[in-house]
Amino acid sequence: MRSFRRYCDTMFNRYRLGVILDRIDQIEVRTDAERQAVHLLRRVSTIALRANGYLLFVGD
């Protein structure tokens, strides 16, 4: 997950979304908030793959 930039926009293409989904279960979650964040990341990554293959995070 080093691809995320705190104050910059970050876009994931189809390939990177596939990598995220392949590795998402390896993320160690310690809190409910982290569990919800991982669940949301899995969900939006899956939706983005079905829709157009891109997921954009705006870092503003």
N, CA, C and O atoms as a Tripos MOL2 file, in Angstrom:
@<TRIPOS>MOLECULE
protein
  240   239    60     0     0
PROTEIN
NO_CHARGES

@<TRIPOS>ATOM
      1 N           0.8100   -1.1970    0.0000 N.3       1 MET1
      2 CA          0.0000    0.0000    0.0000 C.3       1 MET1
      3 C           0.8570    1.2650    0.0000 C.2       1 MET1
      4 O           0.3790    2.3420    0.3580 O.2       1 MET1
      5 N           2.0800    1.1380   -0.3890 N.am      2 ARG2
      6 CA          2.9570    2.3010   -0.4480 C.3       2 ARG2
      7 C           2.5410    3.2720   -1.5340 C.2       2 ARG2
      8 O           3.0600    4.3860   -1.5960 O.2       2 ARG2
      9 N           1.6250    2.8760   -2.3800 N.am      3 SER3
     10 CA          1.2120    3.7250   -3.4970 C.3       3 SER3
     11 C           0.3480    4.9010   -3.0720 C.2       3 SER3
     12 O           0.1760    5.8510   -3.8360 O.2       3 SER3
     13 N          -0.1910    4.8500   -1.8720 N.am      4 PHE4
     14 CA         -1.0320    5.9520   -1.4010 C.3       4 PHE4
     15 C          -0.1750    7.1460   -1.0120 C.2       4 PHE4
     16 O           0.8560    6.9990   -0.3560 O.2       4 PHE4
     17 N          -0.6080    8.3140   -1.4200 N.am      5 ARG5
     18 CA          0.0500    9.5640   -1.0440 C.3       5 ARG5
     19 C          -0.9450   10.3690   -0.2180 C.2       5 ARG5
     20 O          -2.0950   10.5480   -0.6200 O.2       5 ARG5
     21 N          -0.5050   10.8460    0.9190 N.am      6 ARG6
     22 CA         -1.4150   11.5120    1.8430 C.3       6 ARG6
     23 C          -2.0550   12.7670    1.2470 C.2       6 ARG6
     24 O          -3.2520   12.9870    1.4330 O.2       6 ARG6
     25 N          -1.2930   13.5830    0.5440 N.am      7 TYR7
     26 CA         -1.8080   14.8620    0.0530 C.3       7 TYR7
     27 C          -1.8790   14.9300   -1.4690 C.2       7 TYR7
     28 O          -2.0330   16.0160   -2.0280 O.2       7 TYR7
     29 N          -1.7720   13.8160   -2.1310 N.am      8 CYS8
     30 CA         -1.8190   13.7910   -3.5990 C.3       8 CYS8
     31 C          -2.9440   12.8570   -4.0470 C.2       8 CYS8
     32 O          -3.4010   12.0010   -3.2900 O.2       8 CYS8
     33 N          -3.3700   13.0420   -5.2760 N.am      9 ASP9
     34 CA         -4.3310   12.1200   -5.8580 C.3       9 ASP9
     35 C          -3.6040   10.8290   -6.2240 C.2       9 ASP9
     36 O          -2.4560   10.8620   -6.6660 O.2       9 ASP9
     37 N          -4.2710    9.7020   -6.0410 N.am     10 THR10
     38 CA         -3.6910    8.4040   -6.3660 C.3      10 THR10
     39 C          -4.7110    7.6180   -7.1740 C.2      10 THR10
     40 O          -5.8570    7.4600   -6.7540 O.2      10 THR10
     41 N          -4.2840    7.1190   -8.3480 N.am     11 MET11
     42 CA         -5.1800    6.3340   -9.1890 C.3      11 MET11
     43 C          -4.6270    4.9200   -9.3450 C.2      11 MET11
     44 O          -3.4430    4.7230   -9.6190 O.2      11 MET11
     45 N          -5.5070    3.9480   -9.1630 N.am     12 PHE12
     46 CA         -5.1530    2.5530   -9.3610 C.3      12 PHE12
     47 C          -5.8200    2.0550  -10.6340 C.2      12 PHE12
     48 O          -7.0130    2.2750  -10.8460 O.2      12 PHE12
     49 N          -5.0460    1.3850  -11.4790 N.am     13 ASN13
     50 CA         -5.5930    0.8050  -12.7060 C.3      13 ASN13
     51 C          -6.0230   -0.6390  -12.4370 C.2      13 ASN13
     52 O          -5.9270   -1.1300  -11.3130 O.2      13 ASN13
     53 N          -6.4910   -1.2940  -13.4730 N.am     14 ARG14
     54 CA         -7.0070   -2.6610  -13.3540 C.3      14 ARG14
     55 C          -5.9650   -3.6100  -12.7470 C.2      14 ARG14
     56 O          -6.2900   -4.4280  -11.8860 O.2      14 ARG14
     57 N          -4.7270   -3.4960  -13.1960 N.am     15 TYR15
     58 CA         -3.6690   -4.3690  -12.6820 C.3      15 TYR15
     59 C          -3.4670   -4.1560  -11.1790 C.2      15 TYR15
     60 O          -3.4500   -5.1220  -10.4160 O.2      15 TYR15
     61 N          -3.3130   -2.9010  -10.7510 N.am     16 ARG16
     62 CA         -3.0630   -2.5940   -9.3390 C.3      16 ARG16
     63 C          -4.2630   -2.9810   -8.4630 C.2      16 ARG16
     64 O          -4.0880   -3.4210   -7.3260 O.2      16 ARG16
     65 N          -5.4750   -2.8170   -8.9930 N.am     17 LEU17
     66 CA         -6.6580   -3.2410   -8.2370 C.3      17 LEU17
     67 C          -6.6370   -4.7530   -8.0180 C.2      17 LEU17
     68 O          -7.0090   -5.2360   -6.9490 O.2      17 LEU17
     69 N          -6.2000   -5.4930   -9.0340 N.am     18 GLY18
     70 CA         -6.0660   -6.9420   -8.8900 C.3      18 GLY18
     71 C          -5.0630   -7.3110   -7.8110 C.2      18 GLY18
     72 O          -5.2870   -8.2350   -7.0300 O.2      18 GLY18
     73 N          -3.9460   -6.5770   -7.7750 N.am     19 VAL19
     74 CA         -2.9280   -6.8120   -6.7430 C.3      19 VAL19
     75 C          -3.5050   -6.5250   -5.3580 C.2      19 VAL19
     76 O          -3.2920   -7.2920   -4.4180 O.2      19 VAL19
     77 N          -4.2310   -5.4250   -5.2390 N.am     20 ILE20
     78 CA         -4.8560   -5.0850   -3.9510 C.3      20 ILE20
     79 C          -5.7800   -6.2120   -3.5050 C.2      20 ILE20
     80 O          -5.7170   -6.6470   -2.3550 O.2      20 ILE20
     81 N          -6.6320   -6.6830   -4.4030 N.am     21 LEU21
     82 CA         -7.5820   -7.7330   -4.0320 C.3      21 LEU21
     83 C          -6.8770   -9.0490   -3.7130 C.2      21 LEU21
     84 O          -7.3390   -9.8050   -2.8590 O.2      21 LEU21
     85 N          -5.7610   -9.3290   -4.3930 N.am     22 ASP22
     86 CA         -5.0010  -10.5430   -4.0970 C.3      22 ASP22
     87 C          -4.3610  -10.4970   -2.7130 C.2      22 ASP22
     88 O          -4.2160  -11.5290   -2.0580 O.2      22 ASP22
     89 N          -3.9810   -9.3100   -2.2720 N.am     23 ARG23
     90 CA         -3.2160   -9.1780   -1.0260 C.3      23 ARG23
     91 C          -4.0160   -8.6320    0.1560 C.2      23 ARG23
     92 O          -3.4910   -8.5460    1.2660 O.2      23 ARG23
     93 N          -5.2470   -8.2720   -0.0630 N.am     24 ILE24
     94 CA         -6.0030   -7.5760    0.9840 C.3      24 ILE24
     95 C          -6.2000   -8.4290    2.2390 C.2      24 ILE24
     96 O          -6.2800   -7.8920    3.3440 O.2      24 ILE24
     97 N          -6.2780   -9.7340    2.0810 N.am     25 ASP25
     98 CA         -6.4730  -10.5990    3.2480 C.3      25 ASP25
     99 C          -5.2220  -10.6890    4.1180 C.2      25 ASP25
    100 O          -5.2890  -11.1700    5.2490 O.2      25 ASP25
    101 N          -4.0920  -10.2330    3.6040 N.am     26 GLN26
    102 CA         -2.8450  -10.2480    4.3730 C.3      26 GLN26
    103 C          -2.7120   -9.0320    5.2840 C.2      26 GLN26
    104 O          -1.8100   -8.9810    6.1200 O.2      26 GLN26
    105 N          -3.5970   -8.0600    5.1290 N.am     27 ILE27
    106 CA         -3.5380   -6.8620    5.9630 C.3      27 ILE27
    107 C          -3.9550   -7.2270    7.3850 C.2      27 ILE27
    108 O          -5.0320   -7.7800    7.6070 O.2      27 ILE27
    109 N          -3.0930   -6.9120    8.3340 N.am     28 GLU28
    110 CA         -3.3870   -7.1950    9.7340 C.3      28 GLU28
    111 C          -4.2510   -6.0750   10.3070 C.2      28 GLU28
    112 O          -3.8370   -4.9170   10.3600 O.2      28 GLU28
    113 N          -5.4460   -6.4380   10.7290 N.am     29 VAL29
    114 CA         -6.3490   -5.4400   11.3070 C.3      29 VAL29
    115 C          -6.3870   -5.6230   12.8180 C.2      29 VAL29
    116 O          -6.4500   -6.7450   13.3200 O.2      29 VAL29
    117 N          -6.3480   -4.5140   13.5260 N.am     30 ARG30
    118 CA         -6.3180   -4.5540   14.9880 C.3      30 ARG30
    119 C          -7.5680   -3.9610   15.6230 C.2      30 ARG30
    120 O          -7.9000   -4.2760   16.7660 O.2      30 ARG30
    121 N          -8.2510   -3.1130   14.8890 N.am     31 THR31
    122 CA         -9.4100   -2.4300   15.4670 C.3      31 THR31
    123 C         -10.6100   -2.5780   14.5460 C.2      31 THR31
    124 O         -10.4860   -3.0020   13.3970 O.2      31 THR31
    125 N         -11.7580   -2.2250   15.0670 N.am     32 ASP32
    126 CA        -12.9760   -2.2380   14.2560 C.3      32 ASP32
    127 C         -12.8740   -1.2490   13.0970 C.2      32 ASP32
    128 O         -13.3170   -1.5400   11.9870 O.2      32 ASP32
    129 N         -12.2930   -0.0890   13.3580 N.am     33 ALA33
    130 CA        -12.1450    0.9250   12.3070 C.3      33 ALA33
    131 C         -11.2610    0.4070   11.1740 C.2      33 ALA33
    132 O         -11.5590    0.6370   10.0020 O.2      33 ALA33
    133 N         -10.1820   -0.2870   11.5120 N.am     34 GLU34
    134 CA         -9.3110   -0.8610   10.4820 C.3      34 GLU34
    135 C         -10.0480   -1.9440    9.7010 C.2      34 GLU34
    136 O          -9.9120   -2.0390    8.4810 O.2      34 GLU34
    137 N         -10.8220   -2.7520   10.4010 N.am     35 ARG35
    138 CA        -11.5970   -3.8150    9.7450 C.3      35 ARG35
    139 C         -12.5970   -3.2070    8.7550 C.2      35 ARG35
    140 O         -12.7650   -3.7110    7.6450 O.2      35 ARG35
    141 N         -13.2480   -2.1350    9.1610 N.am     36 GLN36
    142 CA        -14.2000   -1.4550    8.2790 C.3      36 GLN36
    143 C         -13.4910   -0.8370    7.0780 C.2      36 GLN36
    144 O         -14.0120   -0.8750    5.9630 O.2      36 GLN36
    145 N         -12.3100   -0.2700    7.2960 N.am     37 ALA37
    146 CA        -11.5530    0.3410    6.1990 C.3      37 ALA37
    147 C         -11.1230   -0.7100    5.1810 C.2      37 ALA37
    148 O         -11.2080   -0.4750    3.9760 O.2      37 ALA37
    149 N         -10.6670   -1.8560    5.6500 N.am     38 VAL38
    150 CA        -10.2570   -2.9360    4.7450 C.3      38 VAL38
    151 C         -11.4690   -3.4610    3.9810 C.2      38 VAL38
    152 O         -11.3830   -3.7250    2.7820 O.2      38 VAL38
    153 N         -12.5830   -3.6110    4.6670 N.am     39 HIS39
    154 CA        -13.8150   -4.0580    4.0080 C.3      39 HIS39
    155 C         -14.2280   -3.0650    2.9160 C.2      39 HIS39
    156 O         -14.6000   -3.4660    1.8140 O.2      39 HIS39
    157 N         -14.1590   -1.7820    3.2280 N.am     40 LEU40
    158 CA        -14.5170   -0.7500    2.2540 C.3      40 LEU40
    159 C         -13.5590   -0.7550    1.0650 C.2      40 LEU40
    160 O         -13.9930   -0.6120   -0.0780 O.2      40 LEU40
    161 N         -12.2700   -0.9180    1.3210 N.am     41 LEU41
    162 CA        -11.2900   -0.9800    0.2340 C.3      41 LEU41
    163 C         -11.5710   -2.1620   -0.6850 C.2      41 LEU41
    164 O         -11.5030   -2.0330   -1.9070 O.2      41 LEU41
    165 N         -11.8860   -3.3130   -0.1000 N.am     42 ARG42
    166 CA        -12.2220   -4.4960   -0.9080 C.3      42 ARG42
    167 C         -13.4580   -4.2140   -1.7640 C.2      42 ARG42
    168 O         -13.5000   -4.5430   -2.9500 O.2      42 ARG42
    169 N         -14.4480   -3.6070   -1.1460 N.am     43 ARG43
    170 CA        -15.7150   -3.3350   -1.8410 C.3      43 ARG43
    171 C         -15.5440   -2.3540   -3.0030 C.2      43 ARG43
    172 O         -16.0100   -2.6140   -4.1130 O.2      43 ARG43
    173 N         -14.8740   -1.2250   -2.7440 N.am     44 VAL44
    174 CA        -14.7200   -0.2330   -3.8150 C.3      44 VAL44
    175 C         -13.7790   -0.7310   -4.9060 C.2      44 VAL44
    176 O         -13.9500   -0.3800   -6.0740 O.2      44 VAL44
    177 N         -12.7890   -1.5410   -4.5440 N.am     45 SER45
    178 CA        -11.8890   -2.1080   -5.5540 C.3      45 SER45
    179 C         -12.6510   -3.0470   -6.4810 C.2      45 SER45
    180 O         -12.4490   -3.0260   -7.6950 O.2      45 SER45
    181 N         -13.5160   -3.8610   -5.9150 N.am     46 THR46
    182 CA        -14.3240   -4.7830   -6.7140 C.3      46 THR46
    183 C         -15.2800   -4.0170   -7.6250 C.2      46 THR46
    184 O         -15.4290   -4.3600   -8.7980 O.2      46 THR46
    185 N         -15.9200   -2.9950   -7.0970 N.am     47 ILE47
    186 CA        -16.8380   -2.1780   -7.9000 C.3      47 ILE47
    187 C         -16.0900   -1.4880   -9.0310 C.2      47 ILE47
    188 O         -16.5680   -1.4590  -10.1660 O.2      47 ILE47
    189 N         -14.9260   -0.9330   -8.7310 N.am     48 ALA48
    190 CA        -14.1380   -0.2400   -9.7560 C.3      48 ALA48
    191 C         -13.7160   -1.1920  -10.8650 C.2      48 ALA48
    192 O         -13.7460   -0.8210  -12.0390 O.2      48 ALA48
    193 N         -13.3280   -2.4010  -10.5170 N.am     49 LEU49
    194 CA        -12.9510   -3.3810  -11.5430 C.3      49 LEU49
    195 C         -14.1190   -3.6920  -12.4650 C.2      49 LEU49
    196 O         -13.9410   -3.8050  -13.6780 O.2      49 LEU49
    197 N         -15.2950   -3.8290  -11.9070 N.am     50 ARG50
    198 CA        -16.4740   -4.1280  -12.7250 C.3      50 ARG50
    199 C         -16.8860   -2.9410  -13.5860 C.2      50 ARG50
    200 O         -17.3320   -3.1200  -14.7190 O.2      50 ARG50
    201 N         -16.7390   -1.7360  -13.0560 N.am     51 ALA51
    202 CA        -17.2310   -0.5390  -13.7440 C.3      51 ALA51
    203 C         -16.3060   -0.0960  -14.8700 C.2      51 ALA51
    204 O         -16.7220   -0.0390  -16.0270 O.2      51 ALA51
    205 N         -15.0530    0.2190  -14.5420 N.am     52 ASN52
    206 CA        -14.1670    0.7500  -15.5840 C.3      52 ASN52
    207 C         -12.7020    0.3970  -15.3830 C.2      52 ASN52
    208 O         -11.8760    0.6960  -16.2460 O.2      52 ASN52
    209 N         -12.3640   -0.2260  -14.2750 N.am     53 GLY53
    210 CA        -10.9890   -0.6450  -14.0410 C.3      53 GLY53
    211 C         -10.0980    0.3930  -13.4020 C.2      53 GLY53
    212 O          -8.8860    0.1940  -13.3210 O.2      53 GLY53
    213 N         -10.6670    1.5030  -12.9410 N.am     54 TYR54
    214 CA         -9.8680    2.5450  -12.2920 C.3      54 TYR54
    215 C         -10.5050    2.9560  -10.9740 C.2      54 TYR54
    216 O         -11.7280    3.0090  -10.8440 O.2      54 TYR54
    217 N          -9.6450    3.2460   -9.9950 N.am     55 LEU55
    218 CA        -10.1010    3.7500   -8.7050 C.3      55 LEU55
    219 C          -9.2290    4.9430   -8.3480 C.2      55 LEU55
    220 O          -8.0040    4.8270   -8.2890 O.2      55 LEU55
    221 N          -9.8550    6.0840   -8.1100 N.am     56 LEU56
    222 CA         -9.1440    7.3260   -7.8270 C.3      56 LEU56
    223 C          -9.3930    7.7590   -6.3900 C.2      56 LEU56
    224 O         -10.5380    7.8730   -5.9530 O.2      56 LEU56
    225 N          -8.3060    7.9980   -5.6600 N.am     57 PHE57
    226 CA         -8.3700    8.5730   -4.3210 C.3      57 PHE57
    227 C          -7.8880   10.0070   -4.4240 C.2      57 PHE57
    228 O          -6.8050   10.2620   -4.9500 O.2      57 PHE57
    229 N          -8.6800   10.9440   -3.9290 N.am     58 VAL58
    230 CA         -8.3230   12.3650   -3.9600 C.3      58 VAL58
    231 C          -7.7480   12.7240   -2.5940 C.2      58 VAL58
    232 O          -8.4120   12.5600   -1.5710 O.2      58 VAL58
    233 N          -6.5170   13.2120   -2.5830 N.am     59 GLY59
    234 CA         -5.8060   13.4510   -1.3340 C.3      59 GLY59
    235 C          -5.9740   14.8320   -0.7470 C.2      59 GLY59
    236 O          -5.1480   15.2540    0.0620 O.2      59 GLY59
    237 N          -7.0030   15.5430   -1.1200 N.am     60 ASP60
    238 CA         -7.2010   16.8930   -0.5780 C.3      60 ASP60
    239 C          -7.8250   16.8650    0.7880 C.2      60 ASP60
    240 O          -8.0580   17.9180    1.3820 O.2      60 ASP60
@<TRIPOS>BOND
     1     1     2 1
     2     2     3 1
     3     3     4 2
     4     3     5 am
     5     5     6 1
     6     6     7 1
     7     7     8 2
     8     7     9 am
     9     9    10 1
    10    10    11 1
    11    11    12 2
    12    11    13 am
    13    13    14 1
    14    14    15 1
    15    15    16 2
    16    15    17 am
    17    17    18 1
    18    18    19 1
    19    19    20 2
    20    19    21 am
    21    21    22 1
    22    22    23 1
    23    23    24 2
    24    23    25 am
    25    25    26 1
    26    26    27 1
    27    27    28 2
    28    27    29 am
    29    29    30 1
    30    30    31 1
    31    31    32 2
    32    31    33 am
    33    33    34 1
    34    34    35 1
    35    35    36 2
    36    35    37 am
    37    37    38 1
    38    38    39 1
    39    39    40 2
    40    39    41 am
    41    41    42 1
    42    42    43 1
    43    43    44 2
    44    43    45 am
    45    45    46 1
    46    46    47 1
    47    47    48 2
    48    47    49 am
    49    49    50 1
    50    50    51 1
    51    51    52 2
    52    51    53 am
    53    53    54 1
    54    54    55 1
    55    55    56 2
    56    55    57 am
    57    57    58 1
    58    58    59 1
    59    59    60 2
    60    59    61 am
    61    61    62 1
    62    62    63 1
    63    63    64 2
    64    63    65 am
    65    65    66 1
    66    66    67 1
    67    67    68 2
    68    67    69 am
    69    69    70 1
    70    70    71 1
    71    71    72 2
    72    71    73 am
    73    73    74 1
    74    74    75 1
    75    75    76 2
    76    75    77 am
    77    77    78 1
    78    78    79 1
    79    79    80 2
    80    79    81 am
    81    81    82 1
    82    82    83 1
    83    83    84 2
    84    83    85 am
    85    85    86 1
    86    86    87 1
    87    87    88 2
    88    87    89 am
    89    89    90 1
    90    90    91 1
    91    91    92 2
    92    91    93 am
    93    93    94 1
    94    94    95 1
    95    95    96 2
    96    95    97 am
    97    97    98 1
    98    98    99 1
    99    99   100 2
   100    99   101 am
   101   101   102 1
   102   102   103 1
   103   103   104 2
   104   103   105 am
   105   105   106 1
   106   106   107 1
   107   107   108 2
   108   107   109 am
   109   109   110 1
   110   110   111 1
   111   111   112 2
   112   111   113 am
   113   113   114 1
   114   114   115 1
   115   115   116 2
   116   115   117 am
   117   117   118 1
   118   118   119 1
   119   119   120 2
   120   119   121 am
   121   121   122 1
   122   122   123 1
   123   123   124 2
   124   123   125 am
   125   125   126 1
   126   126   127 1
   127   127   128 2
   128   127   129 am
   129   129   130 1
   130   130   131 1
   131   131   132 2
   132   131   133 am
   133   133   134 1
   134   134   135 1
   135   135   136 2
   136   135   137 am
   137   137   138 1
   138   138   139 1
   139   139   140 2
   140   139   141 am
   141   141   142 1
   142   142   143 1
   143   143   144 2
   144   143   145 am
   145   145   146 1
   146   146   147 1
   147   147   148 2
   148   147   149 am
   149   149   150 1
   150   150   151 1
   151   151   152 2
   152   151   153 am
   153   153   154 1
   154   154   155 1
   155   155   156 2
   156   155   157 am
   157   157   158 1
   158   158   159 1
   159   159   160 2
   160   159   161 am
   161   161   162 1
   162   162   163 1
   163   163   164 2
   164   163   165 am
   165   165   166 1
   166   166   167 1
   167   167   168 2
   168   167   169 am
   169   169   170 1
   170   170   171 1
   171   171   172 2
   172   171   173 am
   173   173   174 1
   174   174   175 1
   175   175   176 2
   176   175   177 am
   177   177   178 1
   178   178   179 1
   179   179   180 2
   180   179   181 am
   181   181   182 1
   182   182   183 1
   183   183   184 2
   184   183   185 am
   185   185   186 1
   186   186   187 1
   187   187   188 2
   188   187   189 am
   189   189   190 1
   190   190   191 1
   191   191   192 2
   192   191   193 am
   193   193   194 1
   194   194   195 1
   195   195   196 2
   196   195   197 am
   197   197   198 1
   198   198   199 1
   199   199   200 2
   200   199   201 am
   201   201   202 1
   202   202   203 1
   203   203   204 2
   204   203   205 am
   205   205   206 1
   206   206   207 1
   207   207   208 2
   208   207   209 am
   209   209   210 1
   210   210   211 1
   211   211   212 2
   212   211   213 am
   213   213   214 1
   214   214   215 1
   215   215   216 2
   216   215   217 am
   217   217   218 1
   218   218   219 1
   219   219   220 2
   220   219   221 am
   221   221   222 1
   222   222   223 1
   223   223   224 2
   224   223   225 am
   225   225   226 1
   226   226   227 1
   227   227   228 2
   228   227   229 am
   229   229   230 1
   230   230   231 1
   231   231   232 2
   232   231   233 am
   233   233   234 1
   234   234   235 1
   235   235   236 2
   236   235   237 am
   237   237   238 1
   238   238   239 1
   239   239   240 2
@<TRIPOS>SUBSTRUCTURE
     1 MET1         2 RESIDUE 1 A MET
     2 ARG2         6 RESIDUE 1 A ARG
     3 SER3        10 RESIDUE 1 A SER
     4 PHE4        14 RESIDUE 1 A PHE
     5 ARG5        18 RESIDUE 1 A ARG
     6 ARG6        22 RESIDUE 1 A ARG
     7 TYR7        26 RESIDUE 1 A TYR
     8 CYS8        30 RESIDUE 1 A CYS
     9 ASP9        34 RESIDUE 1 A ASP
    10 THR10       38 RESIDUE 1 A THR
    11 MET11       42 RESIDUE 1 A MET
    12 PHE12       46 RESIDUE 1 A PHE
    13 ASN13       50 RESIDUE 1 A ASN
    14 ARG14       54 RESIDUE 1 A ARG
    15 TYR15       58 RESIDUE 1 A TYR
    16 ARG16       62 RESIDUE 1 A ARG
    17 LEU17       66 RESIDUE 1 A LEU
    18 GLY18       70 RESIDUE 1 A GLY
    19 VAL19       74 RESIDUE 1 A VAL
    20 ILE20       78 RESIDUE 1 A ILE
    21 LEU21       82 RESIDUE 1 A LEU
    22 ASP22       86 RESIDUE 1 A ASP
    23 ARG23       90 RESIDUE 1 A ARG
    24 ILE24       94 RESIDUE 1 A ILE
    25 ASP25       98 RESIDUE 1 A ASP
    26 GLN26      102 RESIDUE 1 A GLN
    27 ILE27      106 RESIDUE 1 A ILE
    28 GLU28      110 RESIDUE 1 A GLU
    29 VAL29      114 RESIDUE 1 A VAL
    30 ARG30      118 RESIDUE 1 A ARG
    31 THR31      122 RESIDUE 1 A THR
    32 ASP32      126 RESIDUE 1 A ASP
    33 ALA33      130 RESIDUE 1 A ALA
    34 GLU34      134 RESIDUE 1 A GLU
    35 ARG35      138 RESIDUE 1 A ARG
    36 GLN36      142 RESIDUE 1 A GLN
    37 ALA37      146 RESIDUE 1 A ALA
    38 VAL38      150 RESIDUE 1 A VAL
    39 HIS39      154 RESIDUE 1 A HIS
    40 LEU40      158 RESIDUE 1 A LEU
    41 LEU41      162 RESIDUE 1 A LEU
    42 ARG42      166 RESIDUE 1 A ARG
    43 ARG43      170 RESIDUE 1 A ARG
    44 VAL44      174 RESIDUE 1 A VAL
    45 SER45      178 RESIDUE 1 A SER
    46 THR46      182 RESIDUE 1 A THR
    47 ILE47      186 RESIDUE 1 A ILE
    48 ALA48      190 RESIDUE 1 A ALA
    49 LEU49      194 RESIDUE 1 A LEU
    50 ARG50      198 RESIDUE 1 A ARG
    51 ALA51      202 RESIDUE 1 A ALA
    52 ASN52      206 RESIDUE 1 A ASN
    53 GLY53      210 RESIDUE 1 A GLY
    54 TYR54      214 RESIDUE 1 A TYR
    55 LEU55      218 RESIDUE 1 A LEU
    56 LEU56      222 RESIDUE 1 A LEU
    57 PHE57      226 RESIDUE 1 A PHE
    58 VAL58      230 RESIDUE 1 A VAL
    59 GLY59      234 RESIDUE 1 A GLY
    60 ASP60      238 RESIDUE 1 A ASP
